[in-house]
Amino acid sequence: MKYLRTNIQEIETADELQRIISENENVMVCCGRMGPMCIPVYEIMEELEEERPGVKFYSMAFDSPESGVIRNAPECRGFMGLPFTMYYKNGQVARATTSIQDMSQVTANLDQYLA
């Protein structure tokens, strides 16, 4: 069941997330809602999807019980603002960010952590 109305592929279960990060070298997951802080990040991801074939872009619904795997990750301890964005490299969390990000912030994270 899809929760988010984005053009990004949505992860629905914690098992699916684990499979995706184990099968792909570089993965960015934006865990959020359809709100004013999250939608700009989804739009950036949609734009970057074509430009960065070496990175897999996904969304995950923050309010889904399954997204607890991100919400409760040690890297997200103390995070307040949505979305929680996770950058995975070779199955491990390479970077985690909280709240809205602009294009330059997202591309800097991709360049630094998923290059």
C-alpha positions as CSV (number, residue, x, y, z in Angstrom):
1,M,0.0,0.0,0.0
2,K,1.5,3.3,-1.1
3,Y,1.4,6.1,1.4
4,L,3.2,8.8,-0.5
5,R,2.2,10.4,-3.7
6,T,5.6,10.8,-5.3
7,N,7.2,9.6,-8.5
8,I,9.9,7.9,-6.5
9,Q,9.7,4.2,-5.8
10,E,8.3,3.7,-2.3
11,I,9.7,1.1,0.1
12,E,6.9,-0.5,2.1
13,T,8.6,-2.8,4.5
14,A,11.8,-3.0,6.6
15,D,12.6,-6.3,4.9
16,E,12.3,-4.6,1.5
17,L,14.6,-1.7,2.7
18,Q,17.2,-4.3,3.9
19,R,17.1,-6.1,0.5
20,I,17.5,-2.9,-1.4
21,I,20.5,-1.6,0.5
22,S,22.1,-5.1,0.4
23,E,21.6,-5.3,-3.4
24,N,22.7,-1.8,-4.4
25,E,25.9,0.0,-3.7
26,N,24.4,3.5,-3.3
27,V,20.9,4.2,-2.0
28,M,19.2,7.4,-0.8
29,V,16.0,7.0,1.1
30,C,13.8,9.9,2.1
31,C,11.5,9.0,5.0
32,G,8.8,11.5,5.3
33,R,5.2,12.6,4.7
34,M,3.5,14.7,2.0
35,G,4.4,17.9,3.8
36,P,6.1,21.2,3.1
37,M,9.5,20.0,4.4
38,C,9.5,16.7,2.6
39,I,8.0,17.4,-0.9
40,P,11.0,19.6,-2.0
41,V,13.4,16.7,-1.2
42,Y,11.3,14.2,-3.2
43,E,11.3,16.7,-6.1
44,I,15.1,17.0,-5.9
45,M,15.4,13.2,-5.8
46,E,13.1,12.9,-8.9
47,E,15.4,15.3,-10.7
48,L,18.6,13.6,-9.7
49,E,17.3,10.1,-10.5
50,E,18.0,10.6,-14.2
51,E,21.4,12.4,-13.7
52,R,22.8,9.8,-11.2
53,P,22.2,6.3,-12.5
54,G,24.7,4.9,-9.9
55,V,22.4,5.9,-7.0
56,K,19.0,4.3,-6.3
57,F,16.4,6.8,-4.9
58,Y,13.5,5.7,-2.7
59,S,10.9,7.1,-0.4
60,M,9.4,5.6,2.7
61,A,6.4,6.7,4.6
62,F,7.4,8.1,8.0
63,D,4.1,7.1,9.7
64,S,4.3,3.5,8.5
65,P,5.2,1.1,11.4
66,E,7.8,-0.4,9.0
67,S,9.8,2.9,8.8
68,G,10.8,2.4,12.5
69,V,14.0,0.9,11.1
70,I,14.9,4.5,10.0
71,R,13.1,6.5,12.7
72,N,14.8,4.5,15.4
73,A,18.2,4.2,13.8
74,P,21.1,5.4,16.0
75,E,22.1,7.9,13.3
76,C,18.7,9.6,13.7
77,R,18.8,10.0,17.4
78,G,17.9,13.5,18.3
79,F,16.4,14.3,14.9
80,M,13.4,16.6,15.1
81,G,12.4,17.8,11.6
82,L,11.1,15.7,8.7
83,P,12.1,14.2,6.5
84,F,14.8,11.8,7.8
85,T,17.1,11.2,4.8
86,M,19.4,8.2,4.8
87,Y,22.4,7.7,2.5
88,Y,23.5,4.0,2.3
89,K,26.8,2.9,0.9
90,N,27.5,-0.8,0.5
91,G,24.6,-1.7,2.9
92,Q,25.7,0.7,5.7
93,V,24.5,4.1,6.7
94,A,27.0,6.6,5.3
95,R,25.1,9.7,6.3
96,A,21.8,10.7,7.8
97,T,20.2,14.1,7.6
98,T,17.1,15.7,9.2
99,S,14.7,18.4,7.9
100,I,14.4,20.0,4.5
101,Q,17.4,20.1,2.2
102,D,18.1,22.0,-1.0
103,M,19.6,20.7,-4.2
104,S,23.2,21.8,-3.2
105,Q,22.9,20.0,0.1
106,V,21.6,16.8,-1.4
107,T,24.3,16.8,-4.2
108,A,27.0,17.5,-1.7
109,N,25.9,14.5,0.4
110,L,25.8,12.3,-2.7
111,D,29.2,13.5,-3.9
112,Q,30.8,13.1,-0.5
113,Y,29.2,9.9,0.8
114,L,28.0,8.0,-2.3
115,A,30.7,8.7,-4.9
